[in-house]
Amino acid sequence: MRLLVATLWPVRRILPSGHGLITITFLALLVGLELAGRSATSDLHDGLAALVLISAVALVAVRHRRQPLPWVSWLGRRGLRIVGRFDRFRYDHGIDLRGAPPIPRRLPPIVWPVAVAAIAWAGLAAAAWLAFPGGWRDVGTYSSYVLYLVGLVLLWSGLLACALAGLYVPVLLLEPRLRGSIRSPDRKGVELLLLAGYALSVAAIAWLIPTIVVLGLCLAMALALFITAARAGQPEEPAILWRTSSGTPLASVPLRRLVAGALGVVAVVVFDLLLTACGGRLLSPPDPSDAMPVTALLGTTAAWMVPGLALAAALRLWSGRTADPARRTPMTVHLKSDLSAAARQLAKAAILERGWLLRTGQAPQPSDVRIELVEQSQSAATEFEAAWPLKMGLADFENPNVIDRLVRRDEIQIRRFAFRGLTSLFKKAAAERETKGGGYWFAPHWWFITNLDREEPHRGKADRPNPPRPVGPPFHRLFQPRVRQHLHQILRGVEIDMIFIEDGVSYKNFQKVLKALFELYDVHGGTRKADDHVFRGVPKVRVMVHEYSPGKPFKVGTYREPKFDDLSRARVLHVFRDNGGHEEPVEAPFDTSWEPSPALGMW
């Protein structure tokens, strides 16, 4: 036995270890791919080679997780070091809901390298197709075939992501309407049938219309979005605050400009992807005899998914623009009358002259201000407790008190709808609550906040706690557009940007807080901002108003501190349960200039 071991020991020293065997096998695979790639004739063969490469990399990764390989660890350290060089492009950021005092508007420096990279990508793709009309895969066969495979996999991944987004996003955006229109019990089957029909329609269009049309659409979209982003906005519109590091000056980017610019960059990236994949077949459909038929097929499929995606995005942006709470929609007056046509025409003219909407000959909607045109002798427009629909004469349209009464009636109806929606919202949100001890962020007057956000209690010492999660139905399903517009008008008038409601505050008490805000707005007409003293009479709650700003965190010892970005600016109304934590008592001032003296004869 000892003789056998002594004989095999030199042989064992020659054989590689487990790590060495994995390394040698992987290198041999790379060399084999390089040699095999020289004889490949189309990207179909390239796809098979890429599958082999991905499988090999996955096996090495699995082995590295079980037993670390030295060369993989070295590559990982080098990669992290290279990635760390991009840390200078990371920025501290927050949101600015105040707008005053203004902060200088400036784009982050990373915008310009991204723009140059996108333009250079398009130029390289066009040059590659001009130099190699049969397919730029020749670049890989005459250089490094493995690096070519890596680039091809990244290109195919981008095309597949674009195609899937173009296939599913329009269907997801239309899903609420499909739910209301489809009456079949097999609703899922009908939706799948519509999805398949949409895909077949896109395939037929792609075969008949050249791909260059889609590339032109991408450029037109990018140009329109960049023009929108370059337009000057309102000085007090929401913005994103950013800075390169602590201690550097702050800068801001309007949120509207950020959204438009980001969508424009996406349009340019899609243009570059399609040009890289279909640059040789922009005016004709893919040909199986080409050197890159798979790439051309994926590019054409992704290209003709883009129009549907662009249409869905445009409809979404348009609906968001029309539902923006910052807009103002006039009230609607429902007119009923049995008088002559001339009298009705005069009443319609008086209503339209004031900018109101008019509804006649139809059933009144719950949000309409209903009036009935009668003879002046039968008018009840100036009575103290008049019934609705309000009986008005033609002369009442010139009475400013009557006009104010109609406007006030509209406000009362809107507030009733608001409280009904809030009741339903908080009931459904309470059912979705996972733990107690947190709170809710409520801000329906911002277009980019679509739900009631739930903040769970912070446990542990994590530096980055979980962000608030949306709960309950979205605002657009609960509130009419004019309800959110009215809330925007009131909350901006009293200078409240967000509301935080702590767990344990009942909806009735929160309703009293809102009523106090409404009363403040009604009395002062939006010229006085809300402060803590306005809510002193509300029982069982403690209401505090704090102005968040960089370097000014919220600190109250007796009440929990909600999470908020250190770099954000907002004026937040906090609604806490009253736990008995009051301010220090202040002695009443004593005036010695006057003291009561005893009456004569009392001594």
Summary of the structure (lengths in Angstrom):
residues: 603
radius of gyration: 34.2
end to end distance: 129.6
largest distance: 135.2
contacts: 1637
relative contact order: 0.08
helix: 54%
strand: 11%
